[in-house]
Amino acid sequence: MTNLLRRLWSGSDNDEGQDIAEYAVLLAVILVLVVGTVRLIGSNANNVFSSTASAINQ
């Protein structure tokens, strides 16, 4: 991991600069997927817990 970070930070060749851009795009896509999944699961989980609580209270 340390070697990867050093290689990304140095960026002496144009190819390495392109690699950094590719990593940034990949990271952005992963973040969008994670945030979307968490929001979807979060709202569904809230509904499940609410209906379970209502069933217990009856």
VMD Tcl script that builds the backbone (N, CA, C; Angstrom):
set m [mol new atoms 174]
animate dup $m
set s [atomselect $m all]
$s set {name element resname resid chain x y z} {
  {N N MET 1 A 0.834 -1.198 0.000}
  {CA C MET 1 A 0.000 0.000 0.000}
  {C C MET 1 A 0.875 1.257 0.000}
  {N N THR 2 A 1.932 1.226 0.795}
  {CA C THR 2 A 2.824 2.380 0.853}
  {C C THR 2 A 3.475 2.628 -0.497}
  {N N ASN 3 A 3.874 1.557 -1.176}
  {CA C ASN 3 A 4.493 1.717 -2.495}
  {C C ASN 3 A 3.517 2.312 -3.491}
  {N N LEU 4 A 2.265 1.894 -3.422}
  {CA C LEU 4 A 1.241 2.447 -4.316}
  {C C LEU 4 A 1.079 3.943 -4.085}
  {N N LEU 5 A 1.008 4.344 -2.812}
  {CA C LEU 5 A 0.854 5.769 -2.502}
  {C C LEU 5 A 2.077 6.568 -2.952}
  {N N ARG 6 A 3.261 6.014 -2.763}
  {CA C ARG 6 A 4.475 6.713 -3.231}
  {C C ARG 6 A 4.470 6.873 -4.739}
  {N N ARG 7 A 4.081 5.803 -5.439}
  {CA C ARG 7 A 4.055 5.846 -6.898}
  {C C ARG 7 A 3.025 6.854 -7.394}
  {N N LEU 8 A 1.858 6.895 -6.721}
  {CA C LEU 8 A 0.839 7.854 -7.123}
  {C C LEU 8 A 1.270 9.287 -6.845}
  {N N TRP 9 A 1.942 9.488 -5.713}
  {CA C TRP 9 A 2.338 10.834 -5.312}
  {C C TRP 9 A 3.438 11.384 -6.202}
  {N N SER 10 A 4.402 10.532 -6.598}
  {CA C SER 10 A 5.531 11.021 -7.397}
  {C C SER 10 A 5.075 11.465 -8.779}
  {N N GLY 11 A 4.314 10.635 -9.488}
  {CA C GLY 11 A 3.716 11.004 -10.762}
  {C C GLY 11 A 4.669 11.613 -11.761}
  {N N SER 12 A 5.871 11.039 -11.938}
  {CA C SER 12 A 6.854 11.640 -12.829}
  {C C SER 12 A 6.526 11.434 -14.303}
  {N N ASP 13 A 5.898 10.315 -14.669}
  {CA C ASP 13 A 5.558 10.039 -16.065}
  {C C ASP 13 A 4.119 10.457 -16.359}
  {N N ASN 14 A 3.833 10.688 -17.630}
  {CA C ASN 14 A 2.460 11.002 -18.026}
  {C C ASN 14 A 1.536 9.819 -17.804}
  {N N ASP 15 A 2.089 8.600 -17.966}
  {CA C ASP 15 A 1.275 7.407 -17.743}
  {C C ASP 15 A 0.803 7.324 -16.305}
  {N N GLU 16 A 1.655 7.689 -15.378}
  {CA C GLU 16 A 1.263 7.645 -13.974}
  {C C GLU 16 A 0.210 8.693 -13.682}
  {N N GLY 17 A 0.264 9.832 -14.333}
  {CA C GLY 17 A -0.778 10.839 -14.175}
  {C C GLY 17 A -2.114 10.325 -14.662}
  {N N GLN 18 A -2.078 9.581 -15.730}
  {CA C GLN 18 A -3.304 8.982 -16.245}
  {C C GLN 18 A -3.825 7.941 -15.262}
  {N N ASP 19 A -2.933 7.180 -14.642}
  {CA C ASP 19 A -3.340 6.200 -13.645}
  {C C ASP 19 A -4.037 6.872 -12.475}
  {N N ILE 20 A -3.529 8.008 -12.036}
  {CA C ILE 20 A -4.145 8.732 -10.923}
  {C C ILE 20 A -5.563 9.153 -11.291}
  {N N ALA 21 A -5.744 9.633 -12.509}
  {CA C ALA 21 A -7.084 10.031 -12.950}
  {C C ALA 21 A -8.021 8.829 -12.987}
  {N N GLU 22 A -7.515 7.696 -13.429}
  {CA C GLU 22 A -8.349 6.492 -13.464}
  {C C GLU 22 A -8.737 6.057 -12.059}
  {N N TYR 23 A -7.789 6.124 -11.114}
  {CA C TYR 23 A -8.107 5.792 -9.726}
  {C C TYR 23 A -9.146 6.750 -9.156}
  {N N ALA 24 A -9.044 8.019 -9.491}
  {CA C ALA 24 A -9.997 9.003 -8.988}
  {C C ALA 24 A -11.401 8.722 -9.518}
  {N N VAL 25 A -11.510 8.381 -10.803}
  {CA C VAL 25 A -12.815 8.060 -11.391}
  {C C VAL 25 A -13.374 6.793 -10.756}
  {N N LEU 26 A -12.530 5.792 -10.566}
  {CA C LEU 26 A -12.959 4.552 -9.938}
  {C C LEU 26 A -13.439 4.807 -8.513}
  {N N LEU 27 A -12.727 5.613 -7.772}
  {CA C LEU 27 A -13.123 5.954 -6.404}
  {C C LEU 27 A -14.461 6.690 -6.391}
  {N N ALA 28 A -14.666 7.601 -7.319}
  {CA C ALA 28 A -15.929 8.340 -7.389}
  {C C ALA 28 A -17.096 7.399 -7.680}
  {N N VAL 29 A -16.907 6.459 -8.596}
  {CA C VAL 29 A -17.976 5.505 -8.917}
  {C C VAL 29 A -18.301 4.643 -7.703}
  {N N ILE 30 A -17.272 4.174 -7.014}
  {CA C ILE 30 A -17.494 3.343 -5.827}
  {C C ILE 30 A -18.222 4.130 -4.755}
  {N N LEU 31 A -17.844 5.376 -4.544}
  {CA C LEU 31 A -18.512 6.207 -3.540}
  {C C LEU 31 A -19.988 6.421 -3.874}
  {N N VAL 32 A -20.291 6.656 -5.140}
  {CA C VAL 32 A -21.689 6.841 -5.545}
  {C C VAL 32 A -22.493 5.573 -5.278}
  {N N LEU 33 A -21.912 4.420 -5.607}
  {CA C LEU 33 A -22.610 3.157 -5.363}
  {C C LEU 33 A -22.824 2.907 -3.873}
  {N N VAL 34 A -21.817 3.173 -3.068}
  {CA C VAL 34 A -21.937 2.945 -1.624}
  {C C VAL 34 A -22.971 3.876 -1.013}
  {N N VAL 35 A -22.922 5.142 -1.361}
  {CA C VAL 35 A -23.883 6.109 -0.805}
  {C C VAL 35 A -25.304 5.749 -1.231}
  {N N GLY 36 A -25.495 5.388 -2.485}
  {CA C GLY 36 A -26.827 5.000 -2.948}
  {C C GLY 36 A -27.343 3.763 -2.245}
  {N N THR 37 A -26.479 2.781 -2.044}
  {CA C THR 37 A -26.883 1.558 -1.356}
  {C C THR 37 A -27.232 1.826 0.099}
  {N N VAL 38 A -26.433 2.628 0.764}
  {CA C VAL 38 A -26.699 2.947 2.167}
  {C C VAL 38 A -28.012 3.704 2.304}
  {N N ARG 39 A -28.286 4.619 1.410}
  {CA C ARG 39 A -29.546 5.374 1.485}
  {C C ARG 39 A -30.741 4.467 1.238}
  {N N LEU 40 A -30.615 3.554 0.277}
  {CA C LEU 40 A -31.705 2.628 -0.025}
  {C C LEU 40 A -31.954 1.674 1.137}
  {N N ILE 41 A -30.905 1.071 1.644}
  {CA C ILE 41 A -31.047 0.130 2.755}
  {C C ILE 41 A -31.480 0.853 4.025}
  {N N GLY 42 A -30.997 2.053 4.226}
  {CA C GLY 42 A -31.350 2.818 5.423}
  {C C GLY 42 A -32.834 3.108 5.496}
  {N N SER 43 A -33.434 3.512 4.403}
  {CA C SER 43 A -34.864 3.816 4.428}
  {C C SER 43 A -35.687 2.545 4.592}
  {N N ASN 44 A -35.285 1.461 3.945}
  {CA C ASN 44 A -36.008 0.198 4.096}
  {C C ASN 44 A -35.863 -0.353 5.508}
  {N N ALA 45 A -34.683 -0.238 6.089}
  {CA C ALA 45 A -34.458 -0.717 7.457}
  {C C ALA 45 A -35.314 0.072 8.437}
  {N N ASN 46 A -35.451 1.350 8.230}
  {CA C ASN 46 A -36.285 2.177 9.101}
  {C C ASN 46 A -37.733 1.709 9.040}
  {N N ASN 47 A -38.223 1.404 7.850}
  {CA C ASN 47 A -39.598 0.914 7.717}
  {C C ASN 47 A -39.792 -0.416 8.428}
  {N N VAL 48 A -38.833 -1.316 8.305}
  {CA C VAL 48 A -38.926 -2.627 8.955}
  {C C VAL 48 A -38.942 -2.472 10.465}
  {N N PHE 49 A -38.048 -1.647 10.997}
  {CA C PHE 49 A -38.008 -1.453 12.448}
  {C C PHE 49 A -39.282 -0.788 12.955}
  {N N SER 50 A -39.826 0.156 12.203}
  {CA C SER 50 A -41.065 0.816 12.618}
  {C C SER 50 A -42.233 -0.152 12.650}
  {N N SER 51 A -42.369 -0.987 11.628}
  {CA C SER 51 A -43.470 -1.941 11.608}
  {C C SER 51 A -43.286 -3.013 12.675}
  {N N THR 52 A -42.056 -3.403 12.959}
  {CA C THR 52 A -41.803 -4.366 14.026}
  {C C THR 52 A -42.156 -3.766 15.389}
  {N N ALA 53 A -41.790 -2.531 15.597}
  {CA C ALA 53 A -42.114 -1.857 16.862}
  {C C ALA 53 A -43.628 -1.723 17.031}
  {N N SER 54 A -44.328 -1.413 15.944}
  {CA C SER 54 A -45.778 -1.295 16.008}
  {C C SER 54 A -46.423 -2.648 16.338}
  {N N ALA 55 A -45.897 -3.713 15.763}
  {CA C ALA 55 A -46.441 -5.049 16.031}
  {C C ALA 55 A -46.200 -5.459 17.483}
  {N N ILE 56 A -45.071 -5.088 18.042}
  {CA C ILE 56 A -44.752 -5.432 19.429}
  {C C ILE 56 A -45.646 -4.659 20.393}
  {N N ASN 57 A -45.917 -3.407 20.081}
  {CA C ASN 57 A -46.715 -2.553 20.967}
  {C C ASN 57 A -48.194 -2.911 20.971}
  {N N GLN 58 A -48.660 -3.664 20.016}
  {CA C GLN 58 A -50.096 -3.984 19.953}
  {C C GLN 58 A -50.468 -5.075 20.881}
}
mol reanalyze $m
mol bondsrecalc $m
mol representation Tube
mol addrep $m
